Amino acid sequence: MVAMNSSHLASEVVTVPERWLFDRGIIRRTVLLFVLCFGPGIGVAIPLHWQALTTFGVYDHDHRQSPYAVIVFLVFWQSANLDRMIAHIARRMWRVAAMALLVAVLVFSYRNTFIIGDTLRNASIFTPLSRFLSTLPADTLLAGPPRDLDDIVIQSCKPAMIAYLLDHRWYIDLTKELHTRYIAIFDEIYASDPEPINLLHAQYGVTHLLISRSCYGKILKLHRFYSRYDEEVMQRIGKRRNFLLQHPPTKSIIYDDGHFLVIKLPLEVPGQGIQLYDPFYIPGYF
């Protein structure tokens, strides 16, 4: 009798996952739950995604919004229906195993989400610089690597000529202006003479330049400037490796923490006068 019960128990243990996986009624109910709960999310996300494409045309980040929306709806679906799906598993042991497997998959899938990397950065590295910039006059206008300025403009409460997160191509005229400003910024960073640098002051009214020393190291070596114009920037740099701001005039430096430099504009050029900011100045530079 005991042997029969043990055999029957072993048979049940083996067949439980098989029934859960292959029972058509359970599959139909699971699919129905998924369609009813997750289907409306898909139905909303797709039209909104299409509207973004139609409205903004060449909007740079449209492809990110639909996946984000789908994930949100998936979270709602899981929170509302996961327990109902798990309840279909007859044995407690298999329910625990299924939950453990789900947790393991989630941990593995999002293992790098909160690690400082390409999408998340430790913005505290900008804190000393931002504190200094916050003491500058109210009419200060910053320029520098757009990627770094994302955090700096927030921490220092100072405006910038352009920041990386503001580089969205909503309209044709805006796209042209963003391209012009990006190229002007990188022409300034990798200039061999003061002219492109002082043109930022003359044309845009830039009062202070931010220079990251990594611009002349890893960033230049990897050809990665965090812009869609990386290839064009490298073409403009060419084989030049002698850059004025890599070792700027000492008297123009007002801040240096070993990682970042702040340079006061305009640069004084021996034998030349200083070209002051003129809002109506139209250079033939671009």
FISE-713013 format. One record per residue: x, y, z of N, C-alpha, C in turn. Coordinates in steps of 0.02 Angstrom, whole numbers, plus 50000, padded with zeros to 5 digits. Layout:
XYZXYZXYZ...
END
This chain:
500424994050000500005000050000500435006350000500965006150042501425011750044501785012549979501985006949948502335007249884501885010149831501245008249833500775010849783500695018349792500635020549855500555027749867501175031649845501765028749859502385032149839502435032649764502245027149730502265027149657501765032249629501175032349660500665037049636500895044249647501225045449706501465052149720502005054249671502465049649656502995051149607502695052649539502175048849521501855050049457501535056949455501235058949511500925065549513501445071049507502015070149542502545075149539502795076049469502845070549431503095070849363502595074049317501945072449329501435074749281501175081749295501305084449355501055091149370501305096349321501975096849310502195101949261501955100449191501875093949175501625092249108500915094749099500495093649151499805096049147499785103649142500215106949180500225114249180500445116949112500915113549080501175116049017500735114248958500415108648960500075106048901499315105848906499045107048965498325106948970498035112748929497625111048880497395116148833496945121248867496555119048916496125123748951496525129148986497065127249018497485132049053497815136749002498045133948947498365138048895497875143148868497265140848855496755145548829496615151048879496545149248943496405154248993496985159149000497595156448997498185160849003498225165748945498125163148884498135167448825497585172748829496995170648852496435175348858496595180748908496885178848966497075183849016497585188748986498065186048951498585190348921498275195248871497845192748828497545196948776497105202348808496695200448857496235205148888496595210548927497145208648960497485213349004498055217148970498395213648925498975216748893498785219648825498275216948794498055219348728497885226648726497495229248774497355236448773497975240748776498485238448813499115242248816499445242648748499475237048714499755236948646499335241448600498665240948608498225244848566498305252348576498505254448636498625261548649499325263548628499815259248642500515261048629500655261848554500385257448513500525257648441500265264148409499635266148420499405272548390499805278548415499975278548480500365284148506501055284448474501345278548464501995278248432501945280748360501445278748325501345281048256501215288548254500835291048303500715298248305501365302148316501805299448359502445302748370502855302948306502855297448269503215297248206502935302248156502265302648154501935307048106502025314348125501965315848190501995322748213502695325648210503175321748236503855324348243504305322348185504095317648145504475315748086505145312648102505645316848111506325314348122506505314748196506015314448240506145314648312506605308948331507135310648365507675305848376507495300148422507075301448472506985296448524506305292948520505965293448464505285290548461505295283048472505825279648450505845272348455505905270048527506065274448573506135272448643505465272448680504985276448656504395277448695503935271348696503855268048639503415262248637503655256648682504305254748679504535249548725504415251448798504525257948815504405260048884503675259148903503225261148857502515260448871502315253148879502575248948835502415241848838502645238848905503225240848929503475238248993503015240249050502775246549048502325248849101501685244749101501395243749043500785239749040500915232449060501505229849043501675223049062501725222449138501995227549171502025227449244501325227349274500875231349246500185231349271499875224449261499995221549204499705214949189499975209749238500615209849250500915204949295500655205749366500615212049389500385213149458499665211049468499255211449415498545209849421498405202449409498825199049371498645192349348499165186949364499745188949388500265183949401500035178749452499705181049505499475176349556498955171549528498545173849481498045169449450498375164149407498905166049372499265161149332499625156049376499945158549430500305154049475499815149249508499205151549520498705147249553498535141149511498655141349447498525135549404499005129849419499565131249451500045125949467499805122449530499695116049524499375112249578499815111549639500445110149629500895108749685501255114949710501285115549777501615121249807502355121549787502675115749782503375115449764503495118549696503055117149649503135119749581502965127249579502495129449622502345136549625502945140549650503265137849702503865141049728504415141149675504485135449640505005135049588504865139949532504225140649512504055145249459504205152549479504035154249541504175161049565504935162349569505305157249593506025158049597506335158949528506075155149479506315155849411506155162749383505555165249397505365171849373505815177249403505935176849468506375181749501507075181349472507325175249460507995174449431508035177649362507505176649321507495179549254507485187149258507085189949303507055197249310507715200149333508025196949383508665199349408509195199149353509195193649315509685193049261509555198249207508925199349190508755203949136508935211149153508865213049217508975219949237509605220749280510075216049271510665216049314511095222349305511065225449246511485231349234511095237949236510465237549254510035243449250510285249149295510505247549354510695252749402511445253149412511815250649364512545251349366512735257449326513165261649353513375267649318513695265749253513435268349198513705266449133513495271449081513275268849023513105273248967512475277248980512005274349017511365277749026511315281249094511695278949143511685282149208512395284149227512465290149254513135292549272513125295249343513705295049374513775297949440513875305449433513335309149439513355316349427513735320149481513925316749535514295320149588514985322549564515235319649509515895321849484515855329149459515245331549445515175338449422515045343349479514955340849540514755345149595515235350849610515895349549618516355355149631516345360349575516335357949512516305362549456515655366549456515095363249469514455366649469514405371849524514695370349581514705375149636515085381449616515635380549581516005386349558515605390249506515305386749459514925390149406514335393949435514045391449489513465394849519513645401649547514285402949558514505409449584514635414549529514605412449466514735417049411514145421849402514245427349366513705432249356513085429249323512525432649331511885430149306511865429849230512255433949196512245434049123512725428949092512965424249132513425419049108513075414449058513425412849004513185407948956513745402848945513605396548958514105391248955514105387848888514685385148870514755380848812515275375548828515195369648800515655364248812515375357748787515675352048806515415345648783514685344748803514225344048754513515343848770513325338448820513665332748817513515327248862513625329248935514165332748949514305334849018513835340349041513625344548995513205350249014512515348149038512295342049022511645339649046511585340449121512085338049157512065338449230512285345249256512755348349222513035354649246512515360249246512115360749193511625366149190511105365549246510965359349267510485358349322510805360049389511405357549400511735358649464511935365949475512165369149422512425375949429511895381349418511325379349389510785384149373511035389549325511445387549277511705392149226511495389649157511315394249112511115392149044511715389949003511575385948953512095383448908511885384348836512375384848793512255385648721511865379748693512035373748716511675367748696511855362248746511385357748759511505351948801511295345648764511575340148782511465333848746510725331848746510395332348803509695330148808509215334848772509445340648754509015345348716509075344248641509495339648620509625338648549509095334048519508495336648512507945332948481507765336348415507715332348364507595335148297506855335448282506515340248312505805340848302505615344148236505985349348218505825353048158506445354048116506345355248052506915355848006507375361548026507075367348040507485373148059507865371848125507525368548172507855366848235508425362048223508325357148180508845352348164509455355848135509345360548091509905364248061510285368248114509905371448159510225375448211510615371048260510335365248278510685360648322511325358248290511295356748226511895354548190512425360048191512205366148177512675371848177513015372648244512625372148297512895373248364513355367448385513155361448369513585355748385514265356348352514255357848288514895358448251515305364248278514965369748296515325375448325515665373548391515305369648431515585367448495516215363248485516165358348441516745353848432517305357248393517135361948349517665365948317518045369948369517685372248420518005375948475518445371448517518185365648535518565361048578519215358748544519165357548478519745354948442520055360148396520005366448416520295371948376521055372148384521385374048331522115374948333522305382348341521805386748335521935393948343521325397048377521375403248400520835406248440520205408048400520225408248334519665410848296519015407048309518985400348302518345396948315518115397848387518585398548433518405399348504518075406048516518375411348490518105418048500517465419248460517365415348406516745415948369516145413748410516245409148457515695407148502515465413148543515945417148564515775423148603515455428448558515745429348498515495434648454514805433048426514675426648412514045424948380513495423148430513675419348482513175416748529513195420148597513705424048611513755427248676514005422648731514355417248712514635412648762515155416248803515095415748869515555419248913516075414548944515895408148950516355403448983516335396748946516925394048934516995387448903517145382248956516825376548951516985370748993517355365748950517925363748972518325358948935518465352948980518265347048957518435340848991519085338248963519555336549007520195334048984520125327448946519585323848959519475317548923519335318748849519155324948830519045326448759519675325348718520245325848750520875325048714521195318348728520825313948761521075307348777520625301948750520245298848796519825293148779519305294848726518975300648734518435302448687518705303148616519275306448609519565307348543519815300748515520085296548557520345290048535519795285548511519225285648546518665281348528518215284448475518325290748458517915294348410517185294448432517075295048497516395294948524516265301548560515895305948528515775312648555515065313348582514695307948584513995308048606513585312948565513615312148500513195316148456513095312148392512585313948355512475310548291512945313048237513375317748256513835320748208514555318348218514635312648251515305310248268515755309648207515475306848154515875305848093516085312548063515635317248062515795323848035516315327348079516255326648144516745329748190517435326948176517495320348168518145317348155518425319648088517985320448038518225322947974518505329947980518195334148022518435341048030519085341148071519155336548116519785336148155520345333548111520185328448071520695325548027521255322448067521855323548046522445320748079522755325648129522445331448138522715336248186522685333548258523225334448294523235332548364523545338048407523585344048379523845349748415523275354648426522985354548487522385358448501522545363948552522295369848538522455375648580522215374748651521595372148660521305371748726521535365648765521935361448733522235355948771522735358748822523055364148802523505367848847523355375248837522795377648864522585384648850523025389648886522995395948864523375401248899523195401448973523705401549015523595401049087523145406649113523225412649088522845418349114522105418049096521925413649048521225412949029520855407749072521225403749110520925398449151520705401349218520065400449233519815402949298519615397149344519645390949319519495385149360519835379049330520135374949374520465368849351520475363949410520085358549404520075353449457520415347049437520785347349381521125341449357520725337449306520065338249308519635334949260519315339949212519115345649238518775350749199519135357449204519115361049149519375367849146518795372549131518825378549160518355383849141518775389549114518615391649053519005396849020518565402849006518815408649024518435414849014518525417248942517955418948911517975421648843517845429148844518095432548792518485429948735519215429248753519555424848715520275424048724520635430248697521145432248731521545437848707522065435148658522065437948599522535435848547523065441248539523705439648548524225444748541524195448148473524195454848474524185458648412523495459748383522975456948417522285457848392521845460648448521335464248428520855466648477520375461148496519995462348548519495457548571518835459048537518545454048504517905454948470517345453648519516975458848537516445458248587515825455248556515385452748599514775449448577514315454448543514075452548485513605456548447513035452048426512415452948453511865448548436511685448548362511915453548325511765453848253512355451848210512865449048243513475447048207513325440948165513495441148100513385435548055514065433648025514385428648052515045426748027514995422647963515525422347926515545418047868515875411447885515835409747950516205403847973515855397347956515185397247961514825391047949514605390747877
END
